[in-house]
């Protein structure tokens, strides 16, 4: 029995991986998802904010942070996480800023 030779090249493999990565960026109907439009899971959002997932659930249930319900799942937009972080930043003023 002869061993089947592989005709796949390294270039083909890299192209396949790129195509697979590009497909993951698309929603099922083929419309590309912009980076800022992608909904993050609770685990991703809590890691991004540096808080526990349970804290993030509490904040979203009480309306302290915006979230999106997708069926039973709760998701977060990166833009909403950034807004939350900006509005909850404390500390010294940056040079030239006057605290009112």
C-alpha positions as CSV (number, residue, x, y, z in Angstrom):
1,X,0.0,0.0,0.0
2,X,1.5,3.3,-1.1
3,X,1.5,6.3,1.3
4,X,-0.5,9.2,0.0
5,X,1.6,12.2,-0.6
6,X,0.4,15.6,0.6
7,X,0.1,18.2,-2.0
8,X,-0.7,21.0,0.5
9,X,1.9,23.6,0.7
10,X,2.7,26.0,3.6
11,X,1.2,28.8,1.6
12,X,-2.1,26.9,1.2
13,X,-2.1,26.2,5.0
14,X,-1.6,29.9,5.8
15,X,-4.3,30.9,3.3
16,X,-6.7,28.3,4.9
17,X,-6.0,29.7,8.4
18,X,-6.5,33.3,7.2
19,X,-9.8,32.3,5.6
20,X,-10.9,30.5,8.7
21,X,-10.0,33.5,10.8
22,X,-11.9,35.8,8.5
23,X,-15.0,33.6,8.6
24,X,-15.0,33.8,12.4
25,X,-15.3,37.6,12.1
26,X,-18.5,37.2,10.1
27,X,-22.0,36.6,11.4
28,X,-23.8,33.6,9.8
29,X,-25.3,35.5,7.0
30,X,-21.9,36.8,5.9
31,X,-22.1,40.4,7.1
32,X,-18.8,41.4,8.6
33,X,-18.8,42.4,12.2
34,X,-16.8,45.5,13.1
35,X,-14.5,45.2,16.1
36,X,-16.5,47.7,18.2
37,X,-19.8,46.0,17.3
38,X,-18.9,42.6,18.5
39,X,-20.7,41.5,21.7
40,X,-18.4,40.3,24.5
41,X,-19.3,37.5,26.8
42,X,-19.5,38.0,30.6
43,X,-16.1,36.3,31.0
44,X,-14.5,38.6,28.3
45,X,-16.1,41.8,29.7
46,X,-15.2,41.0,33.3
47,X,-11.6,40.2,32.3
48,X,-11.5,43.5,30.3
49,X,-12.8,45.5,33.3
50,X,-10.8,43.5,35.9
51,X,-13.8,42.5,38.0
52,X,-15.5,39.3,38.9
53,X,-18.3,38.0,36.6
54,X,-20.7,38.0,39.5
55,X,-20.0,41.7,40.0
56,X,-20.6,42.4,36.3
57,X,-24.0,40.5,36.5
58,X,-25.0,42.6,39.5
59,X,-24.0,45.9,37.8
60,X,-26.0,44.9,34.6
61,X,-29.0,43.8,36.6
62,X,-29.1,47.0,38.5
63,X,-28.6,49.2,35.4
64,X,-25.2,50.4,36.5
65,X,-23.7,49.1,33.2
66,X,-25.4,48.6,29.9
67,X,-25.8,45.0,28.6
68,X,-27.6,43.2,25.8
69,X,-29.7,40.1,26.4
70,X,-29.4,37.4,23.7
71,X,-31.8,34.8,24.8
72,X,-30.6,33.7,28.2
73,X,-27.1,35.1,27.7
74,X,-26.0,38.6,28.7
75,X,-23.5,40.3,26.4
76,X,-21.6,43.6,26.5
77,X,-20.5,46.1,23.8
78,X,-16.9,47.3,24.1
79,X,-18.1,50.9,23.7
80,X,-20.4,50.5,26.7
81,X,-17.5,49.0,28.8
82,X,-15.3,52.0,27.8
83,X,-18.1,54.5,28.7
84,X,-18.6,52.7,32.1
85,X,-14.8,52.9,32.8
86,X,-14.6,56.6,31.7
87,X,-17.5,57.6,33.9
88,X,-16.2,55.7,36.9
89,X,-12.6,56.8,36.8
90,X,-11.3,58.5,39.9
91,X,-8.0,60.0,40.8
92,X,-5.9,62.9,40.2
93,X,-6.5,65.3,37.3
94,X,-4.4,65.2,34.2
95,X,-2.2,68.3,33.7
96,X,-4.4,71.1,32.5
97,X,-7.6,69.6,33.7
98,X,-9.6,71.5,36.3
99,X,-11.9,69.4,38.6
100,X,-15.2,71.1,39.2
